[in-house]
C-alpha cells in the first residue's frame, strides 16, 4: 500500500491550494483518512480527518479555512486550503487507516508535500 500526495507549492498569504492524496495497492477498505502537518522545529499535528462515512474533524485553527473531503471510489483524500497564512507553512502529510487484502490493518503515511505561504 502506498500513499501519494500532491498539490503543495508556494502561495501568497490569502491564497488557496488543494492537496490530494491517492492510496494504491492491494486495498480491501480504507477507514479514516487525514492530513497532518509539521513545521520546522515543531511536532507533527493533525490538520483534519475524515471517516469513510464522511464525518470530519478539524484542528481549531483550520476550521472555516480548510475543507477535507474524500472519494472512496478513488481511495483519495483532498484538502482544500483557503485564506492561507504564513503560519500554515509546513510539510503536509496524508495518513490512512488501511485494511489491505492480504496484510494486517495498519496506518500508512504519504511522503509529504511542502506548502509555503509568503507574507
C-alpha positions, 0 to 999 in steps of 0.5 A, spaced: 500 500 500 502 506 498 500 513 499 501 519 494 500 526 495 500 532 491 498 539 490 503 543 495 507 549 492 508 556 494 502 561 495 501 568 497 498 569 504 490 569 502 491 564 497 488 557 496 491 550 494 488 543 494 492 537 496 490 530 494 492 524 496 491 517 492 492 510 496 494 504 491 495 497 492 492 491 494 486 495 498 480 491 501 477 498 505 480 504 507 477 507 514 479 514 516 483 518 512 487 525 514 492 530 513 497 532 518 502 537 518 509 539 521 513 545 521 520 546 522 522 545 529 515 543 531 511 536 532 507 533 527 499 535 528 493 533 525 490 538 520 483 534 519 480 527 518 475 524 515 471 517 516 469 513 510 462 515 512 464 522 511 464 525 518 470 530 519 474 533 524 478 539 524 484 542 528 481 549 531 485 553 527 483 550 520 476 550 521 472 555 516 479 555 512 480 548 510 475 543 507 477 535 507 473 531 503 474 524 500 472 519 494 472 512 496 471 510 489 478 513 488 481 511 495 483 519 495 483 524 500 483 532 498 484 538 502 482 544 500 486 550 503 483 557 503 485 564 506 492 561 507 497 564 512 504 564 513 503 560 519 500 554 515 507 553 512 509 546 513 510 539 510 503 536 509 502 529 510 496 524 508 495 518 513 490 512 512 487 507 516 488 501 511 485 494 511 489 491 505 487 484 502 492 480 504 496 484 510 494 486 517 490 493 518 495 498 519 496 506 518 500 508 512 503 515 511 504 519 504 511 522 503 509 529 504 508 535 500 511 542 502 506 548 502 509 555 503 505 561 504 509 568 503 507 574 507 
